Amino acid sequence: MRIKVGIDVMGGDFAPKNTIQGAILAQAILKNDADIVLIGDESIILDFLKKEGISTDLFEIVHASQNIEMHEHAVKALTHKPDSGIAIGFKLLAENKIQAFSSAGNTGAVFVGAIQSVKPIKGVLRPCITSVLPKENGSISLFLDVGTNADCKPEVLNQFGLLGSLYFSILTSNTKPRVALLNIGEEPEKGNLLTQSAYQLMVNNKEYDFIGNIEGRDLFNDKADVFVCDGFTGNIILKTAEAFYSLIKTRNRSDNFFDRFNYEIYGGTPILGVNGTVMIGHGISSPEAIKNMLIQSKQIAEARLHEKIKEKFNHEQQN
């Protein structure tokens, strides 16, 4: 079956210009492998494609008369705007009319929409999102959660290790990534009550390769491949990395390592632990970032990430 990738055209600070331009860029790359479905105000989409000189036959267009703004309350917006691009996107995903759904719009609405529509995988305590960190040696690492679960229990961090390990394997083909718990010291007894308790669960988990605690200074070297932390800590790391990249650029400095902190390269991040491929993009996403998010959406859907997570959790429950 040919994969269909849906995009919330009106989602993002610079939508629909950046989202449609990004879709055009992605279509040129994916044209032989996947179809892109533009979900949003049909008249706006058609007018934009016409002005760009792009044939409407290159895309499937699904009309959405409403849009969830960035500032709106997630649950209320989804309830009061059933004809929004986000709501319709999840309906299409739940009905398997598209195999991946992406949005650079209201992150809360996308996350809540995923929970309500395609649902969490049975056994997953808290779906989460992750981010990529570049390593000094040219490879990458992942860290999670980066903002959706500010308060976590030890059992949740333990599961993050498994979710991150599975996703990293698909990104890099590394079947045994090294998983570490981000802490203020390497010793098992270091940290707060959360990390101390999580350590005990993770060290006894045979579903992934846990190497122990790791400190913040080791985020960019090759000591580990997957870093586990609560969403509060992870979001601070993410925003600090973004700020550091911006500082480098405003000073007109260029460096091969620091250039890889550019969010545009990665495009977006999947919600791990739900029954479908759902991608969240940065609100300020450029056309290049949208393009990369759509390409990654297709790759993740093709790799059946959510099915592999489901199989792993079913295996755990049977044992």
Residue pairs with C-beta under 8 A, 6 or more apart in sequence:
1 99
2 33
2 34
2 35
3 33
3 34
3 35
3 99
3 100
3 298
3 301
3 302
4 34
4 35
4 36
4 37
4 60
4 97
4 98
4 99
4 100
5 26
5 30
5 34
5 35
5 36
5 37
5 98
5 99
5 100
5 101
5 102
5 294
5 297
5 298
5 301
6 36
6 37
6 39
6 62
6 89
6 92
6 93
6 98
6 100
6 101
6 102
7 19
7 22
7 23
7 36
7 37
7 38
7 39
7 101
7 102
7 103
7 290
7 294
8 19
8 39
8 40
8 85
8 86
8 89
8 101
8 102
8 103
8 104
8 105
8 110
9 15
9 16
9 19
9 20
9 23
9 38
9 39
9 40
9 41
9 44
9 45
9 64
9 85
10 16
10 19
10 40
10 41
10 44
10 64
10 67
10 85
10 105
11 19
11 67
11 68
11 85
11 86
11 103
11 104
11 105
11 106
11 110
11 281
12 18
12 19
12 103
12 104
12 105
12 281
12 283
12 284
12 285
12 290
13 70
13 104
13 283
13 284
13 285
14 284
14 285
14 286
15 40
15 104
15 105
16 40
16 41
16 44
16 45
16 48
17 48
18 104
18 285
18 286
18 287
18 289
18 290
19 40
19 104
19 285
19 290
20 38
20 45
20 48
20 49
20 52
21 52
21 287
21 290
22 285
22 286
22 287
22 288
22 289
22 290
22 291
22 293
22 294
23 36
23 38
23 59
23 290
23 291
23 294
24 52
24 54
24 287
25 287
25 288
25 290
25 291
26 36
26 290
26 291
26 294
26 295
27 36
27 58
27 59
29 291
29 295
30 36
30 294
30 295
30 298
31 58
33 298
34 298
35 59
35 60
36 58
36 59
36 60
36 294
37 59
37 60
37 61
37 62
37 92
37 98
38 45
38 59
38 60
38 61
38 62
39 62
39 64
39 85
39 88
39 89
39 92
40 63
40 64
40 67
40 85
41 63
41 64
41 65
41 67
42 61
42 63
45 59
45 61
46 56
46 61
49 55
49 56
49 59
50 56
62 88
62 92
64 83
64 84
64 85
64 87
64 88
65 83
66 81
66 82
66 83
66 84
66 85
66 87
67 81
67 84
67 85
67 105
68 77
68 78
68 81
68 84
68 85
68 86
68 87
68 105
68 106
68 109
69 77
69 106
70 105
70 106
70 283
72 106
72 109
73 108
74 106
74 108
74 109
74 111
74 112
75 112
77 84
77 106
77 109
78 84
78 86
78 87
78 109
78 112
78 113
78 116
81 87
84 109
85 103
85 105
86 103
86 105
86 106
86 109
86 110
86 113
87 113
89 98
89 101
89 103
89 113
90 101
90 113
90 114
90 116
90 117
90 118
91 117
92 98
92 101
93 99
93 100
93 101
93 117
93 118
93 276
93 277
93 278
94 117
94 118
94 276
99 277
99 301
100 276
100 277
100 278
100 279
100 297
100 298
100 300
100 301
101 276
101 277
101 278
101 279
101 297
102 268
102 278
102 279
102 280
102 281
102 290
102 293
102 294
102 297
103 110
103 279
103 280
103 281
104 268
104 280
104 281
104 282
104 283
104 285
104 289
104 290
104 293
105 283
107 147
107 280
107 283
110 271
110 278
110 280
111 127
111 129
111 148
111 271
111 280
114 127
114 271
114 274
114 276
114 278
115 127
115 274
118 274
118 275
118 276
118 278
119 274
119 275
120 127
120 273
120 274
120 275
121 273
121 274
121 275
121 306
121 309
121 310
121 313
122 310
122 313
122 314
122 317
123 313
123 314
123 316
123 317
124 159
124 163
124 273
124 274
124 309
124 313
125 153
125 155
125 156
125 159
126 145
126 148
126 149
126 152
126 156
126 159
126 273
127 148
127 271
127 272
127 273
127 274
128 144
128 145
128 146
128 148
128 149
128 160
128 163
128 231
128 271
128 272
128 273
129 144
129 145
129 146
129 147
129 148
129 269
129 270
129 271
129 272
129 280
130 142
130 143
130 144
130 145
130 146
130 163
130 164
130 167
130 269
130 270
130 272
131 142
131 143
131 144
131 146
131 234
131 238
131 266
131 269
132 140
132 141
132 142
132 171
132 266
133 140
133 141
133 142
133 143
133 219
133 220
133 227
133 241
134 140
134 220
134 257
134 260
134 261
135 141
135 220
135 221
135 222
136 220
136 221
136 222
136 257
137 221
137 222
139 172
139 222
140 171
140 172
141 168
141 219
141 224
141 225
141 226
141 227
142 164
142 167
142 168
142 171
142 225
142 226
142 227
143 164
143 182
143 219
143 226
143 227
143 228
143 229
143 234
143 237
144 160
144 163
144 164
144 226
144 227
144 228
144 229
144 234
144 272
145 152
145 160
145 229
145 230
145 231
145 234
146 231
146 234
146 235
146 237
146 238
146 269
147 231
147 234
147 235
147 238
148 231
148 271
149 156
149 230
149 231
150 230
150 231
150 232
150 235
151 230
151 231
151 232
152 160
152 194
152 230
152 231
153 194
154 194
154 197
154 198
154 200
154 201
155 201
157 181
157 194
157 195
157 198
157 201
157 202
157 228
157 229
157 230
158 198
158 201
158 202
158 205
159 273
160 228
161 179
161 181
161 202
161 205
161 208
161 210
161 226
161 228
162 205
162 207
162 208
162 312
163 272
163 273
163 309
164 177
164 179
164 226
164 227
164 228
164 272
165 177
165 179
165 207
165 208
165 209
165 226
166 272
166 305
166 308
166 309
166 312
167 270
167 272
167 305
168 174
168 177
168 225
168 226
169 175
169 177
170 300
170 303
170 305
170 308
172 225
174 225
176 209
177 208
177 209
177 225
177 226
178 209
178 211
178 223
178 224
178 225
178 226
179 202
179 208
179 209
179 210
179 211
179 224
179 225
179 226
179 228
180 210
180 211
180 212
180 213
180 214
180 218
180 223
180 224
180 226
180 227
180 228
181 195
181 198
181 199
181 202
181 210
181 212
181 213
181 214
181 227
181 228
181 229
182 195
182 213
182 214
182 215
182 216
182 219
182 227
182 228
182 229
182 233
183 190
183 191
183 195
183 199
183 213
183 214
183 215
184 190
184 191
184 215
185 191
185 213
185 215
186 212
186 213
186 214
186 215
187 213
188 196
188 199
188 200
188 203
188 212
188 213
189 196
190 196
190 213
191 199
191 213
194 230
195 213
198 228
199 212
199 213
202 210
202 228
203 210
203 212
207 312
207 316
208 226
211 223
211 224
214 223
214 224
214 227
216 237
218 224
219 227
219 237
229 237
241 261
242 261
242 263
244 258
244 261
245 258
245 261
245 262
248 255
248 258
248 261
263 282
263 289
264 285
264 286
264 288
264 289
264 292
265 292
266 292
266 296
267 279
267 281
267 285
267 289
267 290
267 291
267 292
267 293
267 294
267 295
267 296
268 279
268 280
268 281
268 282
268 285
268 289
268 292
268 293
268 296
268 297
269 279
269 280
270 277
270 278
270 279
270 280
270 296
270 300
270 305
271 278
271 279
271 280
272 305
272 309
273 309
274 306
275 306
275 310
276 306
277 297
277 300
277 301
277 305
277 306
279 293
279 296
279 297
279 300
281 289
281 290
281 293
282 289
285 293
